Amino acid sequence: MSEISILKKRAEFLKAAKAESAGVRGLHLQARQRDPQEPSTSRIRLGITCSKKVGNAVMRNSAKRRLREAARMILPTHGKEGWDYVLIGRRGVTIDRPWDDLLSDLQEALAKVH
């Protein structure tokens, strides 16, 4: 199992936005393989974002918590080391999507980008 670290800088999110992406019902996934010269290439790195389109602060935080937990469960087994993943919440769907469906959405999105 791979260790997951967090994307924190805007530039890291922008690099992922220019790379591969896959939209599924419950979320949108952006993924990029890091350059071997970049630090911590042996880890999976994760970023999560939800815009104001998702809803107010309570709804955005709820969507981010769901995405964070889904990533914690799925990425160690289905993600690849040396990749950055950004999960983006969707309005009205990420929060209300049944949990098992959200997990399968993330697995489907990962299969699309790999």
VENTA-V42829 format. One record per run of one state. SS is the DSSP state (a for helix, b for strand, c for the rest). FROM is the first residue (numbers start at 1). LEN is the number of residues. Records with the same first field share a line. If there is no record, write none. Layout:
BEGIN
SS->FROM-LEN, FROM-LEN
END
This chain:
BEGIN
c->1-3, 7-3, 18-2, 24-3, 34-10, 50-2, 55-2, 79-4, 90-9, 114-1
b->4-3, 20-4, 27-7, 44-6, 83-7
a->10-8, 52-3, 57-22, 99-15
END
